[in-house]
């Protein structure tokens, strides 16, 4: 995700994309990164619980919602 954001900055600075598009894509990139990092943390907890069931509590069931802002 960070690489994508870097390419976005590289495209914006010399004027290849307009500011409104840069800001919208930057916001989407940050939101996607948060969702992905949350999912990775959840998967790590699940894996830890499967490896050591007596040492950890079971992860709570979580529902993930995705929104499409357009």
NORFEN-V17318 format. One record per helix or strand of 3 or more residues. SS is the DSSP state (h for helix, s for strand). FROM is the first residue (numbers start at 0). TO is the last residue. If there is no record, write none. Layout:
ss=SS from=FROM to=TO
ss=SS from=FROM to=TO
//
This chain:
ss=h from=1 to=12
ss=h from=18 to=50
//
